[in-house]
Amino acid sequence: MPNLKIDDLFSVRGKVVLVTGGSRGIGEMIAAGFLANGARVYVSSRKADVCDATAARLAAEFGGSCVSLPADVSTLEGVDALAAAFRAHEDHLDVLVNNAGVSWGAPIDEFPEKGWDKVFDTNVKGVFFLTQRLLPELEKAATSVDPSRVINIGSIDGIRTPVFDTVSYGPSKAALHSLTRQLASKLVKRNIIVNAIAPGPFPTWMLSTGVGTGGDVDGTDWDAVGRMTPRGRVGSPEDIAGLSLFLASRAGAYTVGEVITCDGGAVVS
């Protein structure tokens, strides 16, 4: 008989989860969702002090284990350092959330090479090589019944034309969506399921810089930003964490290679 109870379909209890870019924004929201539901969570970001503080705060708020593993995934040295730090704690990985991402704003006529390279190195290259380096851990405990998962955080800007002058950001996210499908096709037979989420507007530091408040998340009028979306609001932690939990649980075990928007209807409208 199939097991169709909610607690079993969507459970992530006991799973080992690594979230890059997990110290703030969407990454922190996703990490909190896993931690609140009984997973062992590792968060990584470039700034060690911020990463440490977020891990401590999440553990205090939700209980359980949340460990900080600071690293810069835009370089191979950083990717290898993160993989090694993770292996010092765990021998397997159930869920890898590739959320670390950056943007760069400048008009086309003035857009610099460093703005192109930084964005692609983090948003595409880092995702591929971290996934590659952690394949042994992803395969270790994965089975046909309970495969491991990779969740790549793309963007609706990789699907539609971006609103802001972030010339390299949209192409990098489109590349990440394509990479998701390629990885999914290759890794599904190794009991590793790969999907992507393409978020729309969420109350994050990155979006606050785009709407002109310069990284002041608390000082941004998110209600005004939200009124520009069909749903009339920006995304919430429940929205992005809920979709991530679905993809990481038994309920999402037959969903492979998808790029799922989480945008309040922005793309479809």
C-alpha positions in Angstrom: 0.0 0.0 0.0 1.3 3.5 -0.8 2.2 5.7 2.2 0.3 8.9 1.5 0.4 10.6 4.9 1.6 14.2 5.0 4.2 13.5 7.7 5.8 10.8 5.6 5.4 12.4 2.1 7.1 15.7 3.1 9.4 14.6 5.9 13.1 15.6 5.8 13.8 14.6 9.4 17.3 13.4 9.8 18.5 14.4 6.4 21.9 16.1 6.0 21.6 19.4 4.1 24.2 21.9 2.8 23.0 25.4 1.8 25.4 27.7 0.1 24.7 31.4 0.4 22.9 30.4 3.5 23.7 33.3 5.7 21.0 35.6 4.5 18.1 36.1 2.1 16.6 33.1 0.3 19.4 30.8 1.5 18.7 31.6 5.1 15.0 31.0 4.5 15.6 27.6 3.0 18.1 26.6 5.7 15.5 27.6 8.4 12.8 25.5 6.7 15.0 22.4 6.8 16.2 23.0 10.3 12.6 23.6 11.6 11.7 20.2 10.2 14.4 18.1 11.8 17.3 18.1 9.2 20.9 18.6 10.1 21.9 21.8 8.3 25.2 23.3 7.2 25.3 26.9 5.9 28.1 28.4 3.9 28.8 32.0 2.7 31.9 34.1 2.0 31.9 36.2 5.2 32.8 34.0 8.2 31.4 36.3 10.9 28.0 36.6 9.2 27.9 32.9 8.4 28.7 32.0 12.0 26.1 34.4 13.4 23.4 33.1 11.1 24.1 29.5 12.0 24.0 30.3 15.7 20.8 32.3 15.4 19.0 29.6 13.4 20.0 26.9 15.8 18.8 29.0 18.7 15.5 29.7 17.0 14.6 26.3 15.6 16.7 23.9 17.6 18.8 21.1 16.1 22.2 21.3 14.5 23.1 24.2 12.2 26.9 24.5 11.4 28.7 27.3 9.7 31.1 26.4 6.9 32.4 29.7 5.4 33.8 29.5 1.9 34.0 31.4 -1.4 32.4 29.1 -4.0 33.4 31.4 -6.9 36.9 29.8 -7.0 38.0 26.1 -7.2 40.1 26.7 -4.0 37.0 27.8 -2.2 34.9 24.9 -3.5 37.5 22.4 -2.5 37.8 24.0 1.0 34.1 23.8 1.5 33.9 20.2 0.4 36.8 19.3 2.7 35.2 21.2 5.6 31.9 19.3 5.0 33.6 15.9 5.0 35.2 16.7 8.4 31.6 16.6 9.7 29.7 14.1 7.6 30.3 11.1 5.4 27.2 11.6 3.2 25.0 14.4 1.9 21.3 14.1 1.3 20.4 17.5 0.0 22.7 20.1 -1.6 21.1 23.5 -2.1 23.2 25.6 -4.5 21.9 29.0 -3.6 25.1 31.2 -3.5 24.7 33.9 -6.1 25.8 37.4 -7.0 24.8 40.1 -9.4 26.4 43.2 -10.9 24.7 46.3 -12.0 26.0 48.6 -14.8 24.7 49.9 -18.2 25.6 47.8 -21.2 28.0 50.5 -22.5 29.9 50.5 -19.2 29.6 46.9 -18.1 33.0 45.6 -17.0 34.7 42.2 -17.6 35.0 41.7 -13.8 31.3 42.1 -13.5 30.8 39.3 -16.0 33.4 37.0 -14.6 32.4 37.4 -11.0 28.7 36.6 -11.7 29.4 33.5 -13.9 32.1 32.2 -11.6 29.7 32.2 -8.6 26.4 31.5 -10.3 27.4 28.8 -12.8 31.0 27.5 -12.3 30.8 27.3 -8.6 27.5 25.3 -8.8 29.0 22.8 -11.2 32.2 22.2 -9.4 30.7 22.0 -5.9 28.2 19.5 -7.1 31.0 17.6 -8.8 33.2 17.5 -5.8 30.4 16.3 -3.5 29.2 13.5 -5.8 30.7 10.8 -3.6 28.8 12.1 -0.6 25.6 12.5 -2.6 25.8 8.9 -3.8 26.8 7.5 -0.4 23.4 7.0 1.2 21.2 7.5 -1.9 18.9 4.7 -3.0 16.3 4.3 -5.7 13.6 4.7 -3.0 15.2 7.7 -1.3 17.6 9.4 -3.7 19.7 12.4 -2.7 18.8 15.8 -4.1 20.4 18.8 -5.6 18.4 22.0 -5.7 19.8 24.9 -7.7 18.5 28.3 -7.1 18.1 30.1 -10.4 15.9 33.1 -11.1 13.0 34.3 -13.2 15.6 36.6 -14.8 17.0 33.5 -16.4 13.6 33.0 -18.1 12.4 36.6 -18.9 14.2 39.8 -19.6 15.5 41.3 -16.4 14.1 44.6 -15.2 17.5 46.0 -13.9 20.8 46.7 -15.7 22.4 43.4 -14.5 23.7 42.3 -17.9 25.4 39.1 -16.8 22.9 38.0 -14.2 20.1 36.8 -16.4 22.4 34.9 -18.8 24.1 33.3 -15.8 20.8 32.1 -14.4 19.7 30.8 -17.8 22.9 28.9 -17.9 22.2 27.5 -14.5 18.8 26.3 -15.6 20.4 24.5 -18.5 23.0 23.1 -16.3 20.3 21.8 -14.0 18.7 19.8 -16.8 22.1 18.4 -18.0 23.0 17.3 -14.5 19.6 15.8 -13.9 19.8 13.7 -17.1 23.2 12.3 -16.1 22.8 11.9 -12.3 19.3 10.5 -12.1 20.6 7.0 -12.8 23.0 7.4 -9.9 20.1 8.1 -7.5 20.7 11.9 -7.5 17.8 14.0 -8.4 18.5 17.5 -9.7 16.0 20.4 -10.0 16.0 24.2 -9.9 13.8 26.9 -8.4 13.5 30.2 -10.2 12.5 32.7 -7.5 10.8 36.1 -8.2 10.9 39.0 -5.8 11.8 38.1 -2.2 12.8 40.6 0.6 16.5 40.1 0.2 19.7 42.2 0.3 20.3 41.6 -3.4 16.8 42.9 -4.4 17.1 45.8 -2.1 20.1 47.0 -4.1 18.1 46.7 -7.3 15.2 48.7 -6.1 17.4 51.5 -4.8 17.7 51.1 -1.1 21.3 49.9 -1.3 21.2 46.8 0.8 18.9 48.2 3.6 16.6 45.2 3.8 14.6 46.5 6.8 14.3 50.0 5.2 12.9 48.8 1.9 9.1 49.2 1.3 8.5 45.6 0.4 4.7 46.2 0.2 5.3 48.6 -2.7 7.6 46.1 -4.4 5.1 43.4 -3.9 2.3 45.4 -5.5 4.1 45.1 -8.8 3.6 41.3 -8.8 0.4 39.5 -9.8 0.0 38.1 -6.3 0.4 41.5 -4.8 3.2 40.7 -2.5 6.8 39.6 -2.3 7.7 36.0 -1.5 7.9 34.7 2.1 10.0 32.1 3.8 7.1 29.7 3.7 7.0 30.0 -0.1 10.6 29.2 -0.8 11.1 26.8 2.1 7.9 24.9 1.2 9.0 24.3 -2.4 12.4 23.3 -1.3 11.0 20.8 1.2 8.8 19.3 -1.5 11.7 18.8 -3.8 13.8 17.2 -1.0 11.2 14.9 0.3 9.4 11.7 -0.8 6.8 13.9 -2.5 9.4 15.2 -4.9 11.3 12.0 -5.7 9.8 11.6 -9.2 10.3 15.3 -10.2 13.5 15.5 -12.3 15.2 18.2 -14.2 12.5 20.9 -13.7 12.9 24.6 -13.3 10.0 25.6 -11.1 9.1 29.3 -10.7 8.3 30.7 -7.3 7.4 34.2 -8.3 3.8 35.0 -7.5 2.8 34.6 -11.2 5.3 37.1 -12.6 6.5 35.0 -15.5 3.2 33.5 -16.5 1.5 36.9 -16.4 
